[in-house]
Amino acid sequence: MIKTVILPIEADKISEGTEDKNIELAADILKEGGIVAIPTETVYGLAANALNPDAVKKIFEAKGRPQDNPLIVHISSFDMADKLLAQTMPQKAKKLAEKFWPGPLTMIFSKSDVVPYETSGGLDTVAVRFPSHPIAHAIIEKSNLPIAAPSANLSGKPSPTTAQHCIDDLTGKVDAIVCGGNCGVGIESTVISFAQEPPVLLRPGAVTAEMITEVIGKINIHEAVYSQLTSNEKATSPGMKYKHYAPDANLILIESDCEKFAVYVNEHAADDTYAMCFDEDIPFLKTKYISYGSANDADEQGERLFEVLREFNDIGAKTIYAHCPNKTGVDLAVYNRIVRAT
């Protein structure tokens, strides 16, 4: 078992340019080949030097993650991104970077030889993101390394949006956990691939398909956004192939209006059965529930989703009936995560 160090860091002080010894310690651990859970604006990530195959292997071991599941490489500058790519960034990708970086957008390109196959999941492509969270940015800057950082949770479980989630999952498995407050977005980044034309959306997120098309025009949306890949298909992005985000309970997705949803759930009520509902459902429900936000507020749903799934674990839920969100905008990202959890 690894001795895990807890490193509290205040994000607002980092944004003011104040030096922090814990930033330096986290950066030193990464430079020495260790792994550190760090906050980003989306979810907490489990960071390692993306160019060090042995360090990257520690991520897979700590999470119990399948090694054909590619990792996202996080950067702190456009120059750092250029070194990871086999060719110059396509013009459409540059437009998206100018609009959405730093931020919750990951773009996939043909990789250069400096990126090991351990990081890319055996693919000839690399997924790159420029996070906006001040702590993540400061740690990358201080280490002067691109860092691979999938979600800092046990593989398949709900992603972590607080430091406590990381502590619960990874104590004794990682070198350090940075405590930097709650994540604002709450769901992982959008992933779009430029390995083909038109570009393909592989995972929806806070940067929506509609926002992307406004900048670069036509894109395709991979069918795996709405369903699972088959067992023999290769995952080209994190979150495509394997069951993710799942609570311990059996999660059942129901697509209906408020009243019909409530009728169905009420008819199937039991001691260990719960509704994962919208605020608007509550007046109609006669069973236990946890709301993950308003039906009309996808940002709130995204911020609350993983926390709510972990709450169901804490109370011992065996069956969860989830009210299906819409399938456009940020709602599509929430829908995608619930489908992955069912």
C-alpha positions in Angstrom: 0.0 0.0 0.0 1.2 3.5 -0.9 1.4 6.2 1.7 -1.0 8.9 0.3 -0.2 12.5 1.1 -3.1 15.0 1.3 -2.2 18.4 -0.2 -4.7 21.2 0.5 -4.5 24.1 -2.0 -6.8 27.2 -2.3 -7.7 27.8 -5.9 -8.4 31.5 -5.4 -4.9 32.1 -4.1 -3.4 30.3 -7.0 -5.3 32.5 -9.4 -3.8 35.5 -7.7 -0.3 34.3 -8.5 0.6 33.2 -5.0 3.3 30.5 -4.8 2.2 27.4 -3.0 4.5 24.7 -1.6 1.9 22.0 -2.2 1.9 22.9 -5.9 5.6 22.4 -6.0 5.3 19.1 -4.1 2.7 17.8 -6.5 4.8 18.8 -9.5 7.9 17.1 -8.0 5.9 13.9 -7.5 4.9 14.0 -11.2 8.5 14.7 -12.3 9.7 11.7 -10.2 7.2 9.4 -11.9 4.5 9.4 -9.3 0.7 9.9 -9.6 -1.4 12.6 -8.0 -5.1 13.3 -7.9 -5.8 16.9 -8.9 -8.8 19.1 -9.4 -9.9 20.3 -12.9 -12.9 22.3 -13.9 -14.7 19.1 -15.0 -13.8 16.3 -12.5 -10.8 15.4 -10.4 -8.1 13.8 -12.6 -5.4 11.2 -11.7 -2.3 12.8 -13.1 1.0 11.3 -14.3 3.8 12.3 -16.7 2.1 11.5 -20.0 5.5 10.9 -21.6 6.7 8.3 -19.0 5.3 4.9 -19.8 6.0 3.5 -16.3 4.2 6.4 -14.7 1.2 6.0 -16.9 1.0 2.3 -16.1 0.6 3.4 -12.4 -2.7 5.2 -13.4 -4.1 2.0 -14.9 -3.1 0.0 -11.8 -4.5 2.4 -9.3 -7.8 2.7 -11.1 -8.1 -0.8 -12.3 -8.6 0.6 -15.8 -8.5 -1.5 -19.0 -5.2 -0.6 -20.8 -6.9 -0.2 -24.2 -8.9 2.8 -22.8 -6.9 5.9 -24.0 -6.0 8.7 -21.7 -6.3 12.5 -22.2 -3.1 14.5 -22.1 -3.5 17.8 -20.3 -1.3 20.8 -21.2 -0.7 24.4 -20.0 0.2 26.1 -23.3 -0.3 25.8 -27.1 3.5 25.2 -27.5 3.1 22.1 -25.3 0.3 20.8 -27.5 2.4 21.2 -30.7 5.1 18.8 -29.4 2.4 16.0 -29.0 1.1 16.1 -32.6 2.5 14.4 -35.6 1.4 17.3 -37.9 0.4 20.9 -37.5 -2.9 21.3 -35.8 -5.7 21.5 -38.4 -7.2 24.9 -39.0 -10.6 23.9 -37.7 -9.0 22.6 -34.5 -7.1 25.9 -34.1 -10.4 27.8 -34.3 -11.9 25.6 -31.5 -8.8 26.1 -29.4 -9.0 29.8 -29.8 -12.6 29.7 -28.7 -12.7 27.1 -26.0 -9.1 26.6 -24.6 -8.5 26.7 -21.7 -11.7 24.8 -21.0 -13.6 21.5 -21.0 -12.8 20.5 -24.6 -10.5 17.6 -25.7 -9.4 17.3 -29.3 -7.9 14.1 -30.9 -5.0 14.2 -33.4 -2.4 11.9 -34.9 0.3 11.6 -32.2 4.0 12.3 -32.4 6.5 9.7 -31.4 7.0 11.4 -28.0 3.6 10.1 -26.8 3.9 6.5 -25.7 1.3 3.9 -26.7 0.7 3.3 -23.0 -0.9 6.8 -22.9 -2.8 6.5 -26.2 -4.3 3.1 -25.4 -2.3 1.6 -28.3 -3.7 4.1 -30.8 -1.7 6.3 -33.2 -3.7 9.3 -32.0 -3.5 11.5 -28.9 -6.3 13.3 -27.0 -5.3 16.8 -25.8 -7.0 19.2 -23.4 -6.0 22.6 -21.9 -7.7 22.8 -18.5 -8.9 26.1 -17.1 -8.7 25.2 -13.4 -6.0 27.3 -11.8 -4.6 24.4 -9.7 -4.4 22.0 -12.6 -2.8 24.7 -14.7 -0.3 25.6 -12.0 0.8 22.0 -11.4 1.3 21.4 -15.1 3.3 24.7 -15.4 5.4 23.9 -12.4 6.2 20.4 -13.6 6.7 21.5 -17.2 5.2 18.2 -18.3 2.1 17.3 -20.3 0.1 15.1 -17.9 -2.2 12.2 -18.5 -5.2 12.5 -16.2 -8.3 10.3 -16.5 -10.9 10.7 -13.7 -9.5 10.1 -10.3 -11.8 7.2 -9.3 -11.9 3.5 -9.4 -12.6 2.4 -12.9 -16.4 2.1 -13.6 -17.4 4.1 -10.5 -19.0 7.6 -10.5 -16.4 10.2 -11.4 -15.1 12.4 -8.5 -16.1 16.0 -8.2 -14.7 16.6 -4.7 -11.4 15.7 -3.0 -13.3 13.5 -0.6 -14.4 11.3 -3.5 -10.8 10.8 -4.4 -9.8 10.1 -0.8 -12.6 7.5 -0.6 -11.5 5.7 -3.8 -7.8 6.1 -4.0 -6.2 6.4 -0.5 -3.3 3.9 -0.4 -3.2 3.7 -4.2 -1.8 7.1 -5.2 1.1 9.2 -4.0 -0.9 12.4 -3.3 -4.4 13.9 -3.4 -4.7 17.6 -3.9 -7.7 19.0 -2.1 -8.8 22.0 -4.2 -12.6 22.3 -3.7 -15.5 21.1 -5.8 -15.4 20.9 -9.5 -17.6 23.4 -11.3 -18.7 21.6 -14.4 -19.1 18.1 -12.9 -18.9 16.0 -16.1 -15.9 15.1 -18.2 -14.8 17.2 -21.1 -16.2 17.1 -24.6 -14.1 14.9 -26.9 -13.9 15.6 -30.7 -11.6 13.7 -33.1 -9.8 15.4 -36.0 -8.4 12.1 -37.2 -11.0 12.2 -40.0 -13.1 14.8 -41.9 -15.6 16.0 -41.0 -14.6 15.8 -37.3 -16.4 13.4 -35.1 -17.9 14.1 -31.6 -16.9 11.0 -29.5 -18.1 12.2 -26.1 -20.4 15.1 -25.3 -19.7 17.6 -22.6 -20.2 21.3 -21.6 -18.8 22.4 -24.9 -21.8 21.2 -26.9 -22.1 19.9 -30.5 -24.2 23.0 -31.3 -21.4 25.3 -29.9 -18.8 23.5 -32.0 -20.8 23.6 -35.2 -21.2 27.4 -34.8 -17.4 27.7 -35.0 -16.3 25.0 -37.6 -19.5 23.9 -39.4 -20.5 20.3 -39.9 -19.4 17.6 -37.5 -20.6 14.0 -37.1 -21.7 12.5 -33.8 -20.5 8.9 -33.1 -23.3 6.4 -32.5 -21.5 5.4 -29.2 -22.6 8.8 -27.8 -26.1 7.3 -27.6 -25.3 3.7 -26.9 -22.4 1.2 -26.0 -19.7 0.1 -28.4 -19.7 -3.6 -29.2 -17.1 -5.7 -27.4 -14.9 -6.1 -30.4 -14.8 -2.3 -31.3 -11.8 -0.2 -30.5 -12.4 2.7 -28.2 -10.9 5.9 -29.7 -11.8 8.1 -26.7 -12.3 7.7 -23.0 -15.8 6.8 -22.0 -16.8 5.1 -25.2 -16.5 1.3 -24.6 -16.7 0.3 -21.0 -19.3 0.7 -18.3 -18.6 4.0 -16.5 -19.9 6.1 -13.8 -22.0 3.3 -12.3 -23.4 3.3 -8.8 -23.6 0.0 -6.9 -27.4 -0.2 -7.6 -29.1 -1.3 -10.7 -29.8 1.9 -12.6 -32.8 2.0 -15.0 -33.4 4.9 -17.3 -36.9 6.0 -18.0 -37.9 8.4 -20.7 -41.3 10.0 -20.1 -43.0 13.1 -18.7 -43.1 13.9 -15.0 -46.5 12.4 -14.2 -45.9 9.1 -16.1 -42.4 8.8 -14.6 -43.8 9.2 -11.1 -46.6 6.7 -11.8 -44.1 4.1 -12.9 -41.8 4.7 -10.0 -44.6 4.7 -7.4 -45.8 1.4 -8.7 -42.3 -0.1 -8.3 -41.6 1.4 -4.8 -39.6 -0.7 -2.3 -37.4 -0.2 0.7 -34.2 -0.1 -1.3 -35.7 1.5 -4.5 -35.2 5.2 -5.3 -36.0 7.7 -7.9 -33.2 9.8 -9.4 -35.5 12.6 -10.5 -35.9 16.2 -11.5 -37.2 18.9 -9.1 -40.3 19.0 -11.2 -41.0 15.3 -10.5 -41.1 15.7 -6.7 -44.8 16.7 -6.2 -45.9 13.5 -8.0 -43.6 11.0 -6.2 -44.7 8.9 -3.3 -41.4 7.0 -2.9 -37.9 7.9 -1.9 -35.9 10.1 -4.3 -32.8 12.3 -4.8 -33.1 15.1 -7.3 -30.2 15.8 -9.7 -31.6 19.2 -10.6 -34.2 20.9 -12.7 -35.4 19.4 -15.9 -34.7 22.7 -17.5 -31.2 23.2 -16.2 -28.7 20.9 -17.8 -25.7 22.6 -16.2 -27.2 21.9 -12.7 -27.8 18.2 -13.8 -24.2 17.9 -14.9 -22.8 19.4 -11.8 -24.9 17.2 -9.5 -25.0 13.9 -11.4 -21.9 12.1 -10.1 -22.4 13.4 -6.5 -26.0 12.0 -6.6 -24.8 8.6 -7.9 -22.4 8.4 -5.0 -25.1 9.4 -2.5 -27.1 6.4 -3.7 -24.1 4.2 -2.9 -23.9 5.7 0.6 -27.6 5.0 1.4 -27.4 1.4 0.0 -29.8 1.8 -2.9 -30.4 -1.4 -4.8 -32.5 -0.1 -7.7 -32.6 3.4 -9.1 -35.1 4.7 -11.6 -33.6 7.7 -13.4 -35.6 10.2 -15.3 -34.1 10.6 -18.7 -32.8 14.1 -19.6 -33.1 15.7 -23.1 -30.6 14.8 -25.8 -29.5 18.2 -27.0 -26.9 20.7 -25.7 -25.4 19.9 -22.3 -28.4 17.6 -21.7 -26.8 15.2 -24.3 -23.7 14.9 -22.1 -25.8 14.1 -19.0 -27.8 11.5 -21.0 -24.5 10.0 -22.3 -23.2 9.5 -18.7 -26.4 7.9 -17.5 -26.4 5.5 -20.4 -22.8 4.6 -19.6 -23.9 3.9 -16.0 -26.9 1.7 -16.8 
